[in-house]
Amino acid sequence: MKAYRTLEERFARISSIEDAIGILQWDAETLMPEGAADSRSDQLATLKSIAHERLTAPDMADLLDKADQDSDHLDAWQCANLREMRRIYLHAAAVPADLVEASSRAVSRAELVWREARQNNDFALLLPHLSQVLAFQRRIGQAKGEALGLSPYDALLDSYDPGLRQAAIDPLFAELGAELPDLIQEAQERQQGRPAIQPLSGPFAVDDQRRIGEQLMKAVGFDFDRGRLDVSLHPFCGGSTGDVRITTRYSEANFMSALMGVLHETGHALYEQGRPEAWRRQPVGLARGMSLHESQSLLIEMQACRSREFVTYLAPLVREAFQGEGPAWSPENLHRILTRVEPGFIRVDADEITYPAHILVRYTLERALIAGDLPIEDLPSAFNEKVGTYLGLTVPDDSLGCLQDIHWPGGAWGYFPTYTLGAMTAAQLFRAACQADADILPGLAKGDFAPLRTWLRANVHAKGSLMTTDQLLVAATGQPLTAEVFRAHLRERYLAH
């Protein structure tokens, strides 16, 4: 047990370093003055290098082996913790420390340049920085792949979602992609036969939007004693253990976008705030991969908060908050707004049916970029071509095209597919939750998320990384991940009424 206890102490310290990194990254996205960028880049690179050095200490492999030999004395959580320690160690040990630091510096620079490039529609400005980030990601993928016996892209996938492989993604995406064009077309045809959407007339004051957002965060279950809401260019959930920070962005012309962004990120935050208390600073206490994490945000935003039941609760709240009058503020009209199907350019604003098409675009392109089959300078034209293929749109400029997301400048290669895998997982979990507790849907109509939150806490959040993703899904829903439950949900919501 001595080796295992030593490992626990080390990983607790590494967790504290990563928490500090999380707060510094949050600050860089929200409050940091632009002139501090170079200093912040140095700070982050140094902390990431320290964490990497601790994780890959010369005696770490020996400690893991000794702990394995004594595993008969460990309980189920400790055994799972040891498994996760080894997985994290193998990923880290595969990448040299100088590559970790160089990649971190490149990402910090690229993220800052991306903000300016997106604002000014200037891909050429970002190109050299994005090219450098991609080069580092290829090297990291190659190094991890050689150590783990995986392809470079599978190694990057595994970094975000343990056990996820392209071979598992492709058939799920092929099944969904084959049905998407017909689903989109039929949903739009159904819309034309329904009463026309009544637009909500603004402007909608940002202070009012923030107030209603915080009210709904509390209803969902966000703990403001251990978190906060701020503004950033790109909505995200970050921060540290016990201090969960979420952000949104506001437009006075459209309060729904910010509101749904808040609810989406609150789903992420609930997962973070609900992780097992006793294991919060250990690998087994971490969320179980990004597909499951995205399922929690999409379960709250899409499954729960775009349901007819929740909109019944939402309508009078927003009508009062924005002093709305007339039929435009009725639950029926708000539900039509929240479930409108309309192909658009911006991924984060996409409806539930067209969103997977945005992911197919990015999944296809990032695989080709990592493999070297697509030159990075050809990304804008290739992106626009794929948007035309999957969404039938002509992209007018790169700000609405390949510059819209921070993921690639931010070094998040292999992350995009987890969004649609998360949507599939969300549908499967929400169906199982509603079947297990008949109070969930009636609760949403009253703004009472307690039944849903209780089920999620017990079946997802509190499990941490005790089980693999597949094991958790089978335990919670009775079956492994399937595209059919998500497809059935889309047909029910958009075609049946």
Steps between C-alpha positions, in 0.01 A plus 500: 500500500799735549557541126132568441488759781804674353324513162189650660709775659672578171182512297337726760787747455475476122128570535578823685737610224235423237246699703732800490534455123122491470455831681776668298343377176156621611648842580671516160162448331303745715685776689869501408627819332645441153840628608538211744482237226871423480533471877196276517640279228820457704303429818284233337792338320699487825216349704420243231868408486511460881189281495647292218832458686320381814285263299796349316743485794764224457349280770138534386496180290652304788242637745218400266641149464537459877148629559372248243673220690315606818167554326340210692491737798322777308124555486307556176551878499871468572542241224323729254714790623815298435373414150441868424839597646673262262298624202585863576865409559530317168358799313736740673813282484458464125554873444837664576488792744643746248220411256238558771641845575545599135147388416359696794675818387381453143141450617507809722620714210257346251200553727578871529559541127179307429294767677636769270484280190139409560399858566675621184419199279872445446599133467842603368574661836426175685656265245862491624388457861242234416757323287736486798227370732411230247865398461526453877172306511627265230818441700301444819258263323791310347684470832192388690397266221836324504484460879138382509493297180252737335479715189588867565135606472378220728766604752364857495144370536608293799635814667148643516296183527675191638443202276339698216613389154430611145381147424217549752415853385478434127204257499303715749562814293431319173166378635405847617642679197300283261175613663584866565420649156150346497443594866596861435281523193198334658529706819504820298198384302314425823584848626343659196169336587496643852414852617770748404752587768428838658832685547593634842565871477801639687728649598557276801718663764808298593436555873155342461646210301759436767238513776270246332802282417610489862142427609487198269847386606374487858190310391711242318717463810816705448674577830607867495703445816731286285479673163413810299372628165704735276533615139742375233531502123427127490278343773675238713511326837832509685656601827619249756391232743242656729500827299312446174495799264261519204466770236257612233479784248214745467318667212235763570322385184459134608478392863432134417854438376661614826235325708548166330877550524466548875287187534743301285800599711299446819462136393880474488525675835252265669723210400806673645322601820352152539819299469568262795611714793743247648686462169501855362879532493558152358473376140208269586306805616525674164219514247499194274606648166369779282222305325340449840576860598334630184206271570440685826496844337279382215271307733426821690488736201345283229319211666361680805495873426357482150225262608138616494486447875788735579384766255169508690703610803733728301239707315363708791852553638639655184178687428529671837876551480481675162150648542378309199143517377288313249496153343871510420566428869269199523649158588396370159686774311808479723512124444485556124790745531706256708436209264522686169702306242698729274848427362740776603869580500575512873542166677421620851171653380395195299176317565490145623465337158755702303759505780634151421566619143734767640686230689527278193667791319759546775552130567574433132739793471699451819563136416637610162712776655654269760568236235665761274246441224380862510750791492415749773495790253214324317285482815268795414404366158467143627287619794271697268465203266399267783246751632349508153487119494355443848291814550434630151641844584752730333735641762545877439820549703740316727362656819184303429710206383822349628580790735189469713628240750789532745556122523771460236703811597451383860658162427178301542544254214284188541243689709232583241347150459421492872228763442283275286591190701389708798168579332441129443596423860276779631195358322571154635551621858199732499271226373626264770459768768140576398417130493649457847328802659157615385544828691774633270289645217226642727780650710644685201161665442534653847870583476576215739816326382547303823371164364718525189800628693467221758499235226801656326691531827448133580553356153759732343654779709582309818651212303799709392727269301420189703377326185583526133260705288345187353456343843338815637258522209399137529451536876293819460300420184521124449692519171820639346493816292275484195403762243142373488380657828622843384344453157172393662512810721546725196210335318277531805580864570509634145284271287226360725316821591 
